[in-house]
């Protein structure tokens, strides 16, 4: 009888293969635009963010919290937007093997949260608190903004400037320019 129950139980147990099915509609492209970005520096950052939604209950007599601790992982990319370079920003002297380029200031080109590595470490909703479904989204937005600010404070724009100069010199020297002068629009 025990052996029969074992086999019946095994037969009705969930199968090892996943039963989740994913269906989607075809992608719809809503906009296309060309870019000319020279990405020169990427900072990979990990950040812990705590977000609390303090709530008042029973006419202000009771305070309750909905809180979470998010471990965010992401990248901040800096470089130069070459679309801002006009023909008048480039002067070449073939006789002297000299080229002068005026570049716009380096900037943050992108910041992204790594969805696979980012996770909620803890979530706490007190008894009288209502669960705020937007709390995780707020934590992710705050983490991304803090990552951008942190990267700037740690010198990502200076590294992007140095990287852009190195890359442009490496591209222009094989074209016969022994001297490559780079001027920055934000430095007068």
GIJO-V171701 format. One record per helix or strand of 2 or more residues. SS is the DSSP state (@ for helix, = for strand). FROM is the first residue (numbers start at 1). LEN is the number of residues. If there is no record, write none. Layout:
SS	FROM	LEN
SS	FROM	LEN
//
This chain:
@	2	11
=	37	21
=	62	20
@	82	3
@	87	3
=	90	4
=	98	6
=	107	7
=	119	7
@	135	19
@	156	18
=	179	6
@	185	3
//
